[in-house]
Amino acid sequence: MLNVPTKGSRTLPSPFCTVEACMPNYEFFCHVCKKMFSQILTIAAHEKAKIACPHCGSHKIEQRWAAFSVITSKKSA
């Protein structure tokens, strides 16, 4: 479960990010110009934003799976 900050709460800086809070990086594919692009958005902005292709301005886009990495303090077996 994701712990989302509530009104009045603070987000503490992470040693793994260069900004105050890590933002998800979303990957998209445009069906009009056939180009891939990525955008860094908050989860709330992603849910309510009407994303447009930065190359052609089309809204005929599809979100694609994006690779990610996780840094932990424990070694995995």
C-alpha positions as CSV (number, residue, x, y, z in Angstrom):
1,M,0.0,0.0,0.0
2,L,1.3,3.5,-0.9
3,N,1.6,6.0,1.9
4,V,0.3,9.2,0.3
5,P,1.0,12.5,2.2
6,T,-2.2,14.0,3.7
7,K,-3.0,17.7,4.2
8,G,-0.6,19.1,6.8
9,S,1.9,16.2,6.5
10,R,5.5,16.6,5.3
11,T,7.5,14.6,2.8
12,L,11.0,14.0,4.1
13,P,14.0,14.1,1.7
14,S,15.2,10.8,0.5
15,P,18.9,9.9,0.3
16,F,18.2,8.3,-3.1
17,C,16.6,11.4,-4.7
18,T,18.0,14.8,-5.6
19,V,14.7,16.4,-5.1
20,E,12.4,16.5,-2.1
21,A,10.2,13.7,-3.2
22,C,10.6,11.1,-6.0
23,M,8.2,11.5,-8.8
24,P,7.0,8.7,-11.0
25,N,8.3,8.7,-14.6
26,Y,5.6,7.7,-17.0
27,E,6.3,6.4,-20.5
28,F,3.8,7.0,-23.3
29,F,3.4,6.1,-27.0
30,C,1.7,8.4,-29.5
31,H,-0.5,6.6,-32.1
32,V,-0.4,9.6,-34.4
33,C,3.3,10.3,-34.8
34,K,4.5,6.9,-33.6
35,K,7.0,8.3,-31.1
36,M,7.7,7.4,-27.5
37,F,8.0,10.1,-24.8
38,S,8.2,10.2,-21.0
39,Q,6.8,12.6,-18.4
40,I,7.5,13.0,-14.7
41,L,4.2,13.6,-13.0
42,T,2.8,13.3,-9.5
43,I,0.2,10.5,-9.1
44,A,-2.6,13.1,-8.7
45,A,-1.5,15.0,-11.9
46,H,-1.3,11.7,-13.8
47,E,-4.9,10.8,-12.8
48,K,-6.5,14.0,-13.8
49,A,-4.2,15.3,-16.6
50,K,-5.1,15.1,-20.2
51,I,-1.6,14.1,-21.5
52,A,-0.6,15.4,-25.0
53,C,2.2,14.2,-27.1
54,P,5.1,16.8,-27.0
55,H,6.0,16.1,-30.6
56,C,2.6,16.5,-32.4
57,G,0.1,17.6,-29.7
58,S,-2.1,14.6,-30.1
59,H,-4.1,13.1,-27.2
60,K,-4.2,9.7,-28.9
61,I,-1.6,8.2,-26.6
62,E,-1.1,5.0,-24.7
63,Q,0.7,4.6,-21.5
64,R,3.5,1.9,-21.7
65,W,5.3,0.0,-19.0
66,A,8.4,1.7,-17.8
67,A,11.5,0.1,-16.2
68,F,12.4,1.2,-12.7
69,S,15.0,0.3,-10.1
70,V,14.8,0.1,-6.3
71,I,17.7,0.7,-3.9
72,T,17.4,-1.0,-0.6
73,S,19.7,-1.4,2.4
74,K,19.3,-5.2,2.5
75,K,21.0,-7.7,0.1
76,S,18.5,-10.0,-1.6
77,A,19.1,-13.7,-1.7
